[in-house]
Structures are given as structure tokens and as C-alpha cells.
Amino acid sequence: MNKPKKWLVAVPLMISILGLSACGGTSGGDTGEGDKKPQGEKEPISRSAPVPEWADQAVMYEVNVRQYTKEGTFRAFAEHLPRLKELGVDILWLMPIHPISEAKRNGSLGSYYAVQDYKGINPEFGGEEDFRALVEQAHDMGFKVVLDWVANHTGWDHEWLGNPGWYTTDEAGNVVQPPGTNWSDVADLNFDNSEMRAAMLDAMTYWVEEFDIDGFRCDYAGGVPADFWEEARKQLEQIKPVFMLAEDDQQIKLLSYAFNANYGWQFYNLMNSIAKEQGQSRVEQVLRYGERISTGYPSGTYPLHFTSNHDENSWTGTEFERLGEAVEPMAVLTFTIPGMPLIYSGQEAGLNKRLQFFEKDEIVWDDLGMQDFYKKLTELKHTHPALWNGDAGGSFERLDTGGDPVLAFAREKGDSKVIVVANLSSEAVEDKVQIGSFAGEYRSFKDGASVALAAEQHVTLEPWEYLIYTSSE
């Protein structure tokens, strides 16, 4: 989002899928917004979203253009494309590239999410030709490019404010910020207004038609009616196949047609809790989550998993602050639990500072200490169909252990099998893993050595150690 969040504790999507009672949550506080029906809400279209084939095994990478380089431009970022290709990421999600409103601006540069012009480009990053060149170069190298889209609100000097009916107003007729938030730098849009909806759809299709964009990550997607997103998806698909990601984990109806993926907030919060060794039955919680994702999401849809992103890095803390010694095993889980993994700008360089959100604060690239780690994970994802996304991926099967703290599970798709064992604690442990019917010859992810796994496999694990075994396909 566009600033520290007074967010709802959104209903974990998996719970709503299972028909249990809903009770609110994402990553932060409570606004009560989850009880509010988005304006203009209608019944969603009941069919699965189309899935572009190129997303089946994709890894997403979030690009913070402003902080990526000293220059903070498209051209400067483009120089990193060869390295990102080597890293193995597939989809480049660009944080909002639009001009930022000056009215009620936060800080000297403002929030990317306070949009001044939906069809404009932030001159801080470059011009239209710079952006077009970046997209073309990325496409030539095999990347897909997804834009961050902010449909719930605009900045306070957006030209649309000349049409007061396009915005939410109070009883006195004054345009208001999004209800239940502390986002004072943005004005809430009124989705009961058909003219505003049409203008928003026109702006979204503009980027696909004019710049060949491959999809959108939709900010605060739950604050916009599902039927709007469905109409947007319908119009975009008439131009080209697109990938749609919702920043939401509350509303299953968003996945009925409009979106391919949503945020894995529940798993993110679970990882943070596990890293602090808080709560009981940590292993069981992970296993239940994996099972629900594997069987409970609508066909062709799945969550996006991450240990960091732009919001969490700036407002909650770096992965090193939150996860400590558990950084690597938690990253491994984001690549092996059902869903699409995300790498945020600088994680491959061991980003260990909170990037300022409203000011220039460059990422330091002197030490790519985690580049090889993430490269191995992207290779693991790409080469083993059991780990692919959604319906393209494999089943999720729990493997019994002695319980906390040893986690074990298997993924299987045809001849592709992947077994993951992890110590979710800060103490060394010995245990027995019930490999069962998955027993056989495997290759170790750690060193490539051949390993014969028995039906009952004894393991000795150092604190936070993880083991990955892959079948020879």
C-alpha cells in the first residue's frame, strides 16, 4: 500500500474456502474495512480465471525503481536485467510508475500509490520512450512485465477530482480519504459511478495496448468491487493473455474470474511467528496450510508467497529483523509450498535495512551474498514440475515426524518428486521422517549427491537446517 497500514486482519482465504466463519486479517491492525461491502458490488462471475502458460513455473520479482539505483531510473534499472536473468526470475512487477501527486504529499518524493495521472509516467523514472525501451528489452530477454495498479484511490491533485461524483464524499459533500485508513494523501474513488469505472478501464487497457504490459498487481484489490475487476479482466483478455495478482487474502470471489493469484498473508504471518518460536503446533500449522492451498483454491489460482515486499520492508522490518537465523529456511518454504514465490528488490544482496518509502534511499549492491542462494531456488522451481504453480504443479503430501519442530512434506507431479525436511527451531534435533511410499533414490539439493531415502528415514538437523531431495526425472 501507500503508507503504514491500519489494515484489517483479513479473513484467511483458506478459512473462507472451507466454509468457516470469517473474522478479518492481513498483515497489520484493524480498520473494520473488512465488514464494508465495496461500492457498486454485484455478484461475481462464477468461472475460473484464464491462466497464461508462462505463469505456470514463474518466479515473481518486485522492482522498486526509485531505490534500485543511484539514478532511480528505468535506464539504470535496465542495466540489471542480465543479472536478473541469471538469477532466474520470470515476472518483473514494477511498483507504480505514474506521476505522484504533490497535494498532501508525504515526504519530499511522496508515495508511489498517490497517483496523479493513470496514463502518465513519473518523470523521476524517465519518459515514455525510456519505459517502452525497458519493456521491449525485458520482453526480448524472456521476462514478463506487470504493473502495480492503484484503483481504490488517487492523489489529491488528480484531474478526476474535477468530477466530484467520481469520489466518495461525506455528508457535507467533501471528498474523503479511503474510510478506515490513515492514508491522508489519497482520495477514495466511488465505484458506483459508471463514468469513473469506464475511465479506469480505459486507463488499464491503455498500458496493455500501448506498451504491451503483461498484467497487473492490483493494490488494495479488496477495496474495489469484484465485478469491476472481472470486467477489467474481460477487456484485457481481448487484447492479450494477462496475469493478475490481487493484494488481498479475504475475498475468494476475486479469484472466481478476475485474478490468478492473491497474497499469502496467512503464511507470511505464520513464518514470522515460527521464526520467533511462538505458538504451538507450528509444524501442524504449516502442513494444514499447504493442504488447504493444494486442494482449496479455485482451479488455476494460488497465493503469492514472500518473506519481504515493499510494505513489509519499510514498515514492519527487514527479513533479518523479523526472521533472524530462519531467513533461509523460510525462503525455501516460499519456493516449495504450493504457490508462486516472490523476491523483493535487494533480497539477493542481503538487503538488511528498511528502505524509506517517501525519500530516496538507494539499495546497496556491493555484496550479492544471497544471489546464488536464490538462483538455486529458482532453478529448483523451474526444473521440477512438482513445484510449479497452481494446477501445473504437484500434490502436497504431509510426511509424519515426531511433530514440532521437524517439518516434512512431499510434492509430486508425475515422475517429479520433491521432499522437504526442515528444523523449525533454534536447537539441533534428531527425528525420524516417515517417507513411506516416497522412499527411493533422490538427489540432495545441498550438494547434488545421490541419496537413498528409506521408508523411515533418520535425520539429524542443526538449528533452522533444511534438507531438499529431488527425484531424477
DACORWO-V373420 format. One record per helix or strand. SS is the DSSP state (@ for helix, = for strand). FROM is the first residue (numbers start at 1). LEN is the number of residues. If there is no record, write none. Layout:
ss: <SS,SS>
from: <FROM,FROM>
len: <LEN,LEN>
This chain:
ss: <=,@,=,@,@,=,@,@,@,=,=,=,@,=,=,@,@,=,=,=,=,@,=,@,@,=,@,=,@,@,=,@,@,=,@,@,@,@,=,=,=,=,@,=,=,=,=>
from: <9,13,25,33,53,60,65,74,81,91,100,115,128,144,153,159,164,167,169,175,186,194,215,221,226,243,252,261,265,282,302,310,319,340,347,371,385,390,395,406,416,429,436,440,450,456,466>
len: <1,5,1,3,3,4,4,5,7,4,1,1,13,7,3,4,3,1,1,1,4,18,5,3,12,4,4,3,11,15,4,7,18,5,3,13,3,3,4,8,8,6,3,5,4,6,5>
